[in-house]
Amino acid sequence: MTKIDIISGFLGAGKTTLIKKLIDEAFKGEKLVLIENEFGEIGIDGGFLKDAGVQITEMNSGCICCSLVGDFGTALKQVITDYAPDRIIIEPSGVGKLSDVIKAVKDVSADLDVDLDSYTTVADVSKCKIYMKNFGEFFNNQIESANTIILSRTQNVSQDKIEKAVSMIREHNQEATIVTTPWNDISGAMIREAMQNHKTLEESMMEEEHDHDHHDHDECGCHEHDHHDHDHHHDHDDECGCHEHDHHDHDHHHDHDHGDGCTCGCHDHDHHHHHADEVFTSWGKETPHKYNETKLNEILDTLADTEKYGIILRAKGILPSDAGDWLYFDLVPGEYEIRKGNPDITGKLCVIGSKLDEAALAELFELV
């Protein structure tokens, strides 16, 4: 039997870093395949994980939770047939909905000898509030659907900030195990144990049905008509049917008025159930252009702290430098890092966000 772990997390939360830690410290000796789903035109993270000896299957043409659901079963069957792995780690797009990925796995599990071992969300402790506010439809779904929530970067914030983040998360998920200890202070084996210390998905569903005052979903009205501000707090599993209809504000947890300054993209889509590619866009380029490290710092300083180029949620790249080495960068709102890495076949970079100004980005990265 092949065990399957789904490790989700909003853009820049640290999924890839966590997966590498688990591979190094918790899954040694297992034959392992990683299925990555990048949202964006150019996959960056594959090179980082290939160093760990993991087979990478990148699916860059769309988001696993929407346009690729139809192909997911075929891809999963092929991976199992070709590699016969002990374990498959699925790393969904950062803007994917975890509930849809769980459903996609369940839909094909009847035909395969697999066990859904864990479904985890990585959340940046310092950005929970802003992401719940501005991108709640996607961020909150990852929180609500996880059986384990692993907070990243807790070593960088105060205890008060950690406790406030946990409190916000508990408003959306009462049952999940939450890991708050900095990752460097605990082993991958301890994190793995936390990921597996949970109720099964079926047990959770049974409890949710019980909490619905002993009535089934037909009585709750989810199947019957258009909803406005319909606030049932149950997971929309494949039996509920809620996603099959045309809902307004159904479980759409934006905690603000949708005024002129709203950046969530909801004005453009009239509060319908959104797919990631309706709200988020990506801009990516392959380039031989060589970058001066000081200049790259200036570019990333600008990108991290202004909305001139759109609502930037993530940027990453592997670029040659004019000093003869290669620069890897990773950016989330308000912060970024640059490190040295191995050469790639050409330079590549990718920016993900909302309402991106692609022409301005090309100019910023000296690609015009």
Helices and strands as residue ranges (DSSP letters): E 2-9, H 15-25, E 32-36, H 46-50, E 55-58, H 69-83, E 87-91, H 98-109, E 114-124, H 128-134, H 136-145, E 148-152, G 154-156, H 159-170, E 177-179, G 183-185, H 188-196, H 201-211, H 217-220, G 242-244, H 266-269, H 276-279, E 281-287, H 293-304, E 311-320, E 326-332, E 335-341, E 347-354, H 358-364
